[in-house]
Amino acid sequence: MKTCVLYLHGRGGSAAEIEHYRPLFPGCAAVGLDYRGDTPWDVGEEIREAVEDLKNRYDSVILIANSIGAYFSMCAGVDKDVRRAYFISPVVDLERVILDMMSAADVTRETLREKGVIRTAFGETLSWEQLQWVRAHPPRWDAPTQILYGSRDNLVSLETVAAFAQTHGASLTVMEGGEHWFHTEEQMRFLDAWIREG
């Protein structure tokens, strides 16, 4: 059976990160998607097109999605086309993340609605259009999924991820001392072992 591993990076990442995962899936093709959009609806469309293309060339698709890449994959509605998914530090509730950033930037809903787009002092852009879209399109996901979460994740709370895992029947592994961005040698060893055991 021909299988392809599709990797979706997080913010600031790149498709080239697939090279780290390639040896963990011997005998499988492996590709990374360097999506061009930055909204859930645009990136969702890119992911749908990529998965459709892979389905035409391979018998099955395994998804690895990092951070916001996991959210985008849920927006793409590709869960029925994925044999298995690995979510690393997934953003599973983008509305909560946006509201937390608004609070940190001292931006009210009224101000954001009035201005439309606000660039924060910490480098994030808040968008009223995106907040409304996220509220109107709660993510749906039904593929067999394993989640890796770092106990020191400063973007997504354990409660949020645990609730998502329970609701969606996903398995959840927590690395004590792990961060939102898995990047140290120890964290990457843990991540690799997690995938191999999956």
C-alpha positions in Angstrom: 0.0 0.0 0.0 1.4 3.4 -1.0 1.2 5.9 1.7 2.1 9.6 1.8 2.8 11.7 4.8 1.7 15.3 4.5 3.2 17.9 6.9 1.5 21.2 7.7 3.8 23.7 9.5 2.9 26.2 12.2 3.3 30.0 12.0 6.8 30.9 10.9 7.6 27.3 9.9 8.1 25.8 6.5 7.4 22.8 4.4 11.1 21.9 4.6 10.4 20.7 8.2 9.1 17.5 6.7 12.7 16.4 6.4 12.8 15.8 10.1 9.8 13.4 9.9 10.8 11.5 6.7 13.0 8.9 8.5 10.2 8.2 11.0 8.0 6.8 8.2 10.2 4.4 6.2 8.7 3.3 2.9 6.3 6.3 2.8 6.5 9.3 0.5 6.6 12.5 2.5 5.7 16.1 1.4 5.4 19.4 3.2 2.8 22.0 2.1 4.1 25.6 2.1 0.7 27.2 2.2 0.5 30.8 0.9 -2.6 32.1 2.6 -3.0 33.3 6.1 -6.7 33.0 6.8 -8.4 29.7 7.7 -10.6 29.8 4.6 -7.7 30.4 2.2 -5.4 27.9 3.8 -8.2 25.4 4.1 -8.7 25.5 0.4 -5.0 24.9 -0.3 -5.0 21.9 2.0 -8.1 20.4 0.4 -6.4 20.7 -3.0 -3.2 19.1 -1.7 -5.0 16.2 -0.1 -7.1 15.6 -3.2 -4.0 15.5 -5.3 -2.3 13.0 -2.9 -5.4 10.8 -2.8 -5.1 10.4 -6.6 -1.5 9.2 -6.3 -1.5 7.3 -3.0 -3.6 4.7 -1.3 -3.6 6.6 2.0 -2.5 9.9 3.6 -1.1 10.4 7.1 -1.2 14.0 8.4 1.3 15.7 10.7 0.1 19.2 11.6 1.9 21.6 13.9 0.2 24.4 15.9 -2.0 26.5 13.6 -1.5 23.9 10.9 -3.7 21.6 12.9 -6.5 24.2 13.0 -6.1 24.9 9.3 -6.4 21.2 8.6 -9.6 21.0 10.5 -11.0 23.9 8.6 -10.1 22.1 5.3 -12.5 19.3 6.1 -10.1 16.6 5.1 -10.6 14.3 8.1 -12.4 11.7 6.0 -9.4 11.6 3.6 -6.8 11.1 6.3 -5.9 7.6 7.6 -4.3 9.0 10.8 -3.3 12.4 12.1 -0.5 13.6 14.5 -1.2 17.0 16.0 1.8 18.7 17.6 0.9 21.6 20.0 -2.4 22.0 18.1 -4.4 25.2 18.1 -7.8 23.6 18.5 -9.8 26.7 19.5 -8.6 29.7 17.5 -11.4 31.9 18.9 -9.9 31.4 22.4 -6.4 32.3 21.1 -7.8 35.5 19.4 -9.7 36.6 22.5 -6.6 36.0 24.6 -4.5 38.1 22.2 -7.1 40.8 22.3 -7.0 40.8 26.1 -3.2 40.9 26.1 -3.3 43.9 23.6 -6.1 45.6 25.6 -8.3 45.6 22.5 -12.1 45.4 23.1 -14.5 43.7 20.7 -16.0 47.1 19.9 -12.7 48.5 19.0 -11.8 45.6 16.8 -15.2 45.7 15.1 -14.8 49.5 14.5 -11.2 49.3 13.1 -11.4 46.0 11.4 -7.7 45.2 11.7 -5.4 46.0 14.5 -1.6 45.3 14.6 -0.5 44.5 18.2 2.7 45.6 19.9 3.7 42.0 20.1 3.6 41.4 16.4 0.2 39.8 15.9 -2.6 41.1 13.7 -6.1 41.0 15.0 -8.9 40.8 12.4 -12.6 41.3 13.1 -13.4 39.4 9.8 -11.4 36.4 11.0 -12.9 36.4 14.5 -16.4 36.3 13.0 -15.4 33.6 10.5 -13.9 31.5 13.3 -17.1 31.8 15.4 -19.3 30.8 12.4 -17.2 27.8 11.5 -16.3 25.6 14.5 -13.8 23.0 13.4 -15.0 19.5 12.9 -12.6 16.5 13.0 -13.2 12.8 12.9 -9.9 11.2 11.8 -8.0 8.9 14.3 -5.7 11.5 15.9 -2.9 11.6 18.4 -2.0 14.8 20.1 1.4 15.9 21.6 1.3 18.8 24.0 4.0 20.5 26.1 3.2 21.3 29.7 4.8 24.7 29.3 2.8 25.7 26.2 2.1 29.4 26.5 -0.4 29.7 23.6 -2.9 26.9 24.2 -4.1 25.7 27.6 -4.0 22.0 28.6 -7.7 22.3 29.5 -8.6 23.4 26.0 -6.5 20.6 24.4 -7.8 17.9 26.8 -11.4 18.9 26.2 -10.8 18.7 22.4 -9.1 15.3 22.8 -12.0 13.9 24.9 -14.7 15.3 22.5 -13.0 13.9 19.4 -11.7 10.6 20.8 -8.1 11.6 20.3 -5.2 10.3 22.4 -3.3 13.0 24.3 0.4 12.8 25.4 1.8 15.6 27.6 5.5 16.2 27.7 6.5 17.7 31.1 8.6 20.7 30.4 7.7 20.7 26.7 6.9 24.1 25.0 4.5 25.1 22.3 7.4 25.0 19.9 9.1 21.6 20.1 12.7 22.4 19.2 15.3 21.4 21.8 17.2 18.1 21.4 15.3 16.6 24.4 11.9 17.8 23.0 12.6 16.4 19.5 13.7 13.0 21.0 10.4 12.9 22.9 8.5 13.8 19.8 10.2 11.2 17.7 9.6 8.5 20.2 5.9 9.6 20.4 5.5 9.2 16.7 7.4 5.8 16.6 5.2 4.5 19.4 2.0 5.7 17.6 
